[in-house]
């Protein structure tokens, strides 16, 4: 989607030397770009019977909330440790440059719920697969994973085989 690609800028050597960060803040500040991105994800999942949209902290929240409203679904935050105020379940995962964890309220979803997981970037797939594991541990079904940007050269899609994955912008190389 050229309209989206034109609104994403490269930031070299962020957050560390050798990494080219894909900065979506210009896209967020552009009404048309934001509308195209949210609309494309809504259209993809419109007929999937979605009951909840889970956003991964923090930029996933930006997209997940309007998608949830458009799909007449609830919004669920998946957060870094220590940010949720109620009883949580937790999963640890590997990053491309370290380890981290995600948490979800124990009562956020239940058996029978149909959840779409939304994030800004798919890199190695660690964050997305961890979010899916959290949702599935509570008995809900992950009907899809939607991201704005996919860094294909990091191979995250392979870790998500079996999930309906949509990425709006793909980069084959850094």
C-alpha positions as CSV (number, residue, x, y, z in Angstrom):
1,X,0.0,0.0,0.0
2,X,2.0,2.9,-1.3
3,X,-0.1,5.5,0.6
4,X,1.2,3.8,3.8
5,X,4.7,3.1,2.7
6,X,5.1,6.8,1.8
7,X,4.2,7.7,5.4
8,X,6.8,5.4,7.1
9,X,10.3,6.7,7.7
10,X,13.5,4.9,8.4
11,X,15.5,5.8,11.5
12,X,19.0,4.3,11.2
13,X,20.8,2.9,14.2
14,X,17.7,3.0,16.5
15,X,17.3,1.6,19.1
16,X,20.9,0.4,18.6
17,X,23.6,0.5,15.9
18,X,22.8,-1.6,12.9
19,X,19.0,-1.6,13.3
20,X,16.8,0.5,10.9
21,X,13.7,1.4,12.8
22,X,10.5,1.8,10.8
23,X,8.9,4.9,12.3
24,X,5.1,4.9,11.8
25,X,4.5,8.2,13.7
26,X,4.1,10.2,10.4
27,X,1.4,7.7,9.4
28,X,-0.3,8.2,12.7
29,X,-0.3,11.9,12.2
30,X,-1.9,11.7,8.7
31,X,-5.7,11.4,8.8
32,X,-5.9,9.6,5.4
33,X,-3.0,7.2,6.2
34,X,-4.5,6.3,9.5
35,X,-7.9,5.8,8.0
36,X,-6.5,3.6,5.2
37,X,-4.6,1.4,7.7
38,X,-7.5,0.9,10.1
39,X,-9.9,0.4,7.3
40,X,-7.8,-2.3,5.6
41,X,-7.6,-4.3,8.9
42,X,-11.3,-3.9,9.6
43,X,-12.2,-5.0,6.1
44,X,-9.9,-8.1,6.4
45,X,-11.6,-9.3,9.6
46,X,-15.2,-7.9,9.0
47,X,-16.7,-11.3,8.5
48,X,-14.6,-13.3,11.0
49,X,-17.1,-13.1,13.8
50,X,-14.6,-11.2,16.0
51,X,-15.8,-10.6,19.6
52,X,-12.5,-9.0,20.9
53,X,-9.6,-7.1,19.5
54,X,-6.4,-7.4,21.5
55,X,-3.8,-4.7,21.1
56,X,-0.2,-5.3,22.0
57,X,1.5,-2.5,24.0
58,X,1.9,0.1,23.1
59,X,1.5,1.0,19.4
60,X,-0.8,-1.9,18.9
61,X,-3.3,0.0,21.1
62,X,-3.5,2.8,18.6
63,X,-4.8,0.6,15.9
64,X,-6.7,-2.0,18.0
65,X,-9.1,0.4,19.6
66,X,-10.7,1.9,16.4
67,X,-10.7,-1.6,14.8
68,X,-12.6,-2.9,17.9
69,X,-15.2,-0.1,17.6
70,X,-15.6,-0.7,13.8
71,X,-16.1,-4.5,14.4
72,X,-18.5,-3.9,17.3
73,X,-16.0,-5.8,19.5
74,X,-14.3,-5.2,22.8
75,X,-10.8,-4.0,23.2
76,X,-8.3,-6.0,25.3
77,X,-4.8,-4.6,26.2
78,X,-1.9,-7.0,26.2
79,X,0.8,-5.3,28.2
80,X,4.3,-5.4,29.5
81,X,4.7,-6.8,33.1
82,X,3.4,-4.8,36.0
83,X,1.1,-2.6,34.0
84,X,-2.2,-4.4,34.5
85,X,-4.0,-3.9,37.8
86,X,-5.8,-7.2,38.2
87,X,-4.9,-10.9,38.2
88,X,-2.8,-11.7,35.1
89,X,-1.3,-14.6,33.2
90,X,2.2,-14.1,31.8
91,X,4.3,-15.4,29.0
92,X,8.0,-14.8,28.4
93,X,9.6,-14.6,24.9
94,X,12.8,-13.9,23.0
95,X,13.3,-10.6,21.2
96,X,15.8,-10.1,18.4
97,X,18.0,-8.3,21.0
98,X,17.0,-9.8,24.4
99,X,14.0,-11.2,26.3
100,X,10.7,-9.8,27.5
101,X,7.3,-10.8,28.8
102,X,3.6,-10.0,28.1
103,X,0.6,-10.2,30.4
104,X,-3.1,-10.4,30.0
105,X,-5.9,-10.1,32.6
106,X,-7.1,-13.6,33.6
107,X,-10.7,-12.6,32.8
108,X,-10.0,-10.7,29.5
109,X,-11.3,-13.5,27.3
110,X,-13.0,-16.8,27.7
111,X,-13.9,-19.9,25.7
112,X,-16.0,-19.0,22.7
113,X,-14.4,-15.6,22.3
114,X,-13.0,-14.9,18.8
115,X,-9.9,-12.6,19.0
116,X,-7.9,-10.6,16.5
117,X,-4.5,-9.6,17.7
118,X,-3.1,-6.2,16.5
119,X,0.4,-4.8,16.6
120,X,2.4,-2.2,14.7
121,X,5.3,-4.3,13.5
122,X,6.0,-8.0,12.9
123,X,9.7,-8.7,13.2
124,X,10.8,-12.1,14.5
125,X,7.2,-13.0,15.5
126,X,8.0,-13.4,19.2
127,X,5.6,-10.8,20.5
128,X,2.8,-11.9,18.2
129,X,3.1,-15.6,19.1
130,X,3.3,-14.8,22.8
131,X,0.1,-12.7,22.6
132,X,-1.6,-15.6,20.8
133,X,-0.5,-18.1,23.5
134,X,-1.9,-15.8,26.2
135,X,-5.3,-15.6,24.5
136,X,-5.4,-19.3,23.8
137,X,-4.4,-20.2,27.4
138,X,-7.7,-18.6,28.4
139,X,-9.7,-20.7,26.0
140,X,-10.4,-18.1,23.3
141,X,-9.7,-18.6,19.6
142,X,-7.3,-16.4,17.7
143,X,-9.0,-15.7,14.4
144,X,-6.1,-13.6,13.1
145,X,-3.1,-11.4,13.6
146,X,-2.9,-8.0,11.9
147,X,0.1,-5.7,11.7
148,X,1.0,-2.5,9.9
149,X,4.5,-3.4,9.0
150,X,6.2,-6.8,8.4
151,X,10.0,-7.1,8.3
152,X,10.0,-10.1,6.1
153,X,13.8,-10.5,6.3
154,X,13.5,-11.5,10.0
155,X,11.2,-14.4,9.3
156,X,8.4,-13.8,11.8
157,X,5.7,-15.1,9.5
158,X,7.1,-18.6,9.7
159,X,6.5,-18.6,13.5
160,X,2.9,-17.7,12.9
161,X,1.9,-20.5,10.5
162,X,-1.7,-21.6,11.0
163,X,-2.8,-18.0,11.9
164,X,-4.6,-15.7,9.5
165,X,-1.8,-13.1,9.3
166,X,-2.2,-9.8,7.4
167,X,0.5,-7.1,7.1
168,X,-0.2,-3.9,5.3
169,X,3.4,-3.0,4.4
170,X,6.2,-5.5,3.8
171,X,10.0,-4.9,3.8
172,X,12.1,-7.6,2.2
173,X,15.4,-6.1,3.4
174,X,16.5,-3.7,6.1
